């Protein structure tokens, strides 16, 4: 059974940073491309970033490019998303995604 467990969200001031983690199990993580998506209140899902199975190629939405960094630790079956220079519009529930699976999410709140 595929399991994705996100953590690391919280309340941060504009300009602040957070690192999100996603612990994966139930599949061969090291062979799986992975992604992060987010959903702000009242809005649809927004793709944020993706990474290839080996981590050598990364993709970012224009809205986060240059501020967010996706990475992975295959021996630890963990996906990360470093969020820097956070803006109020980054506030959302962030989800780790593999194919059609996603976790329960971790909440990021950006407020002064």
Secondary structure, 3 states (H helix, E strand, C coil): CCEEEEECCEEECCCCCEEEEEEEECCCHHHCCEEEEEECCCCCEEEEEEECCCCCCEEECCCCCCCEEEEEEHHHCEEEEEECCCCHHHCEEEEEEECCEECCCEEEEECC
